[in-house]
Amino acid sequence: MTPFATLLERLAFTPARNAKLRLIGDYLAHTPDPDRGWALAALTGGLKLRTVTPSLLRALAEDRVDADLFALSYDSVGDLAETIALIWPAPDQGADISLTQVVTTLQTTKKPDLPALIAGWLDTLGPSERYALLKLATRGLRVGVSARLTHVALAQHAGAGGPPADRIGEVWHGLAPPYPGLFDWLAGGPEPQTQARAPFRPVMLAHPADAEALAPLNPADFAAEWKWDGVRVQAVAEGGGRHLYTRRGEDISAAFPDMVAALDFEGVIDGELLVRQGDATAPFGELQKRLNRKTVTKAMLASHPAHLRAYDLLHWQGRDLRPLPLTERRAALETAVAQIANPRIDLSPPVPFTDWAALDAIRANPPDAVIEGVMIKRHDSPYLPGRPKGPWFKWKRDPMVVDAVMLYAQRGHGKRSGYYSDFTFGVWDGAALVPVGKAYFGFTDAELRALDRFVRHNTTDRFGPVRQVKPDLVLEVAFEGLNASPRHKSGLAMRFPRIRRIRWDKPAAEADRIDTLRAMLPADPLTSARGG
Amino acid sequence: MQSLPTMPGRDGLGFAGARVIIMAQQGPEPMIAEPLLMPTPAGLYCPRGDFHIDPVRPVPRALITHGHADHARAGHGAVLATARTLDIMAIRYGADFTARRQIAEGTIDINGVTVSFHPAGHVLGSAQIAVRAGGQRVVVSGDYARAPNPACEAFQPVPCDIFITEATFGLPVFRHPPPQAEIARLTASLAAFPDRPHLIGAYALGKAQRMIALLRQAGHDGPIHIHGALQKLCDYHIAQGIDLGDLRPATTERGRKLDARIVIAPPSAFAATWVHRFRDPVIAHASGWMAVRARARQRGVELPLVISDHADWPDLTRTITDTGASEVWVTHGREEALVRWCALHQIPARPLRLVGYEDEPE
């Protein structure tokens, strides 16, 4: 467990992507099979283990530690697994147990035998390993490692002659931990034949464009359709297997059983996952309530039914359509959706236009609040993985903009170490400023230095790496959308906020009011179509 | 490091032979009949000897356990401390930090109360203070540690009737790993990120020199860069016979990046623009608190190193047993848990709730 526990500790405190890749790469290079395969599965949520419950852990701790001392400790540490890992009375330098042994034993142990098994391991392991074990067993590993990051790390591990990350991502879902075939492949062996059905295919992405970028292009070569504000997904139903993947290849099937049940076909559809409420498409905030869940309640299934709006067809009844031009794939998609004949799956309608100016006008006034712009695709474009330059463009609606006041600043990491680079900002609610969001990009390096100086000269209080500042500086914040959110003090949550301009000139009193933001909420389609 | 040479005192006034007895003129009622020591707002007070131990405000006579700022303050009428603590106070506050001073050597009589200083293993010069009168022996631990520390004198348990203990890490979750294991984690990080300078937050007195000494023990014999705030105290440790190897100032021309592998700085430096001179640094912090993930996260640390100059839970409890004390008072830290432990072991104990001492100095 020691190398895995060490990796977890480092990943937990390492925010930078490249540093994470380095840590995972080092682990892959120095860890034998099958340990490293199990570790990958654990990091990416691909381990199916019997779950050890918090109440089981509490009972174990009560057997070993005075209840008062445990309560005082838990109160100070704040995390059950961590408290037990630290407080467990065992030698600090115990013998190690391999990750493989832990995983395979946990997979086969019957529930009544779990307490004795866990206690025995805790007696043997050191504190860091105990923490890793308990997080693994309670399925509480949250280390910010996506499947995509793992694929990039694997590609880097394989080196120049090995498979690229996209190809690994494609094969990944067909493999089962501890992935022996995958590691053979990375070492120069044959590409593994995927055992599982319905694998993920790398998604085709668009480049952002504006009027200027589109001007030299012939509008007659392109088709347009709405860019819906949901989650881009790939719905795969093949050979009896059904999966819903994000565009990064994360399998989100478990959170959307209603959608998976509707995948009653043989093929691969590229589309937008949305939530329908009555006849209307619900705003992104409603869909968000269903994301990142391992299970979903019946009530949620009824109140927030999932829906797929189809953009493209990659496979149909055993045939790979990706090399075909868009016009042919679109025709096949229309036939396919008609055949599926499920109200949960519909077509993203085409948006006819004559020239770029006309499309600009359409883009600025979409018929539905849950549209964030238009997609522009060459009629003759095949479906290519990644983000090829030329065939596809996205032309987003102008962002919403608000003038907010900087309230807090937090120091960054890595290249931004020592700079205050993460800013919490607020707007006026009566005579008070209420925080409405946090942004950490959008500014140049020179602006970062100026912001850092402002924070240092205007600090009014400090909390660890966070400083409260005099509410004097107005930031023009651009964002892609706004949702009602009971979890935020302001009741609002911004999507993708960034600092567009620093308004050194503007007095804080003239920053926007909370009412301005509330009027931007999508509940009222009249005001949500356009922001700022 | 054995038998460090001691420095001669600058004067010897203030304590020995002072016979003026002033009964407690302030503070709460004594909690037991004729206590040898009692808590007051200024700190622990000995009515019979008319002196304070580690007072948090200026007093006529102060006995100081060690040089950390929350225990050693400037402005007392007279200070009795180890030679090294007196030196350190002079370095920090200037030579005029007190009107009179006396080096604690052997046993000293103060108004009929006998006091003696014993190594506490916390930082260079740190001491426990034993106070004896009328057949009663009280030991004030000050801050102490029992793990081997190449940068200071080793702790010695002192038998007593009442043991007045610190409790900074007074919870059973605190079991400090061997410092060598933490240095090994740092070494592994240096290998994993050879292109990133490692900035280690460590308090200027004690922790910084201990980190350097531990790195030297582990075979890091290259240059270690130190923040300007550490210079004088590192020089003092070297003068006292502690080998810190090749130390270089972490200074640079304005706007230039400093090419350094290992840099030690007080944690406060990470909030200053001083950090800007390093390209993509790994921020580490050496403290017992780093055992708790939430604490490390609050500090924005990328590499938490659990290295402490305080006793951990096993050492706090073992020391109570070693002193043979029949009663325990807990000065500051997590008093409740240690009092609970004493109750479980049938040792009368009470929290003193002294104010003014920080979890970590500076």
Contacts between the chains, C-beta under 8 A, distances in Angstrom:
chain1	res1	chain2	res2	distance
A	6	B	185	7.5
A	6	B	188	7.6
A	10	B	189	7.6
A	10	B	303	7.8
A	12	B	293	6.8
A	13	B	296	6.3
A	13	B	297	7.2
A	13	B	301	6.4
A	13	B	302	5.1
A	13	B	303	6.8
A	13	B	304	6.5
A	14	B	302	5.9
A	15	B	302	7.8
A	19	B	193	7.0
A	19	B	302	7.9
A	22	B	192	6.0
A	22	B	193	6.7
A	23	B	192	6.6
A	26	B	192	5.4
A	65	B	172	6.7
A	66	B	340	7.0
A	66	B	344	6.2
A	68	B	337	7.8
A	68	B	340	5.1
A	69	B	171	7.6
A	69	B	172	5.3
A	69	B	337	5.6
A	69	B	340	5.9
A	69	B	341	7.0
A	72	B	171	6.1
A	72	B	334	7.2
A	72	B	336	5.8
A	72	B	337	4.7
A	72	B	340	7.3
A	73	B	171	4.9
A	73	B	172	5.9
A	73	B	173	4.5
A	73	B	337	7.3
A	76	B	171	5.7
A	76	B	173	7.0
A	76	B	292	7.3
A	76	B	334	7.1
A	77	B	173	5.7
A	77	B	292	5.4
A	77	B	294	7.3
A	78	B	292	7.9
A	78	B	294	5.3
A	79	B	293	7.1
A	79	B	294	7.3
A	82	B	292	7.4
A	82	B	293	6.1
A	83	B	173	6.1
A	86	B	173	3.8
A	86	B	174	7.5
A	86	B	175	7.1
A	86	B	291	6.4
A	86	B	292	7.8
A	87	B	172	5.0
A	87	B	173	4.8
A	89	B	172	8.0
A	92	B	175	6.1
A	92	B	177	6.2
A	92	B	178	7.8
A	93	B	178	7.8
A	127	B	175	7.1
A	127	B	177	7.4
A	127	B	291	8.0
A	410	B	300	7.6
A	411	B	270	7.5
A	411	B	271	7.1
A	411	B	300	5.7
A	413	B	283	7.4
A	413	B	300	6.9
A	413	B	302	6.3
A	414	B	280	5.2
A	414	B	281	7.8
A	414	B	302	7.9
A	415	B	279	7.4
A	415	B	280	4.7
A	417	B	199	7.7
A	417	B	270	7.6
A	417	B	275	5.3
A	417	B	278	6.9
A	417	B	280	7.3
A	417	B	281	4.9
A	417	B	283	5.9
A	418	B	270	6.6
A	418	B	272	7.4
A	418	B	273	6.6
A	418	B	274	7.2
A	418	B	275	2.6
A	418	B	276	5.2
A	418	B	278	7.6
A	418	B	281	8.0
A	419	B	276	7.1
A	452	B	273	7.5
A	456	B	273	7.1
A	462	B	271	7.6
A	464	B	298	4.3
A	464	B	299	5.7
A	464	B	300	6.9
A	465	B	271	7.5
A	465	B	298	7.4
A	465	B	299	6.5
A	465	B	300	3.7
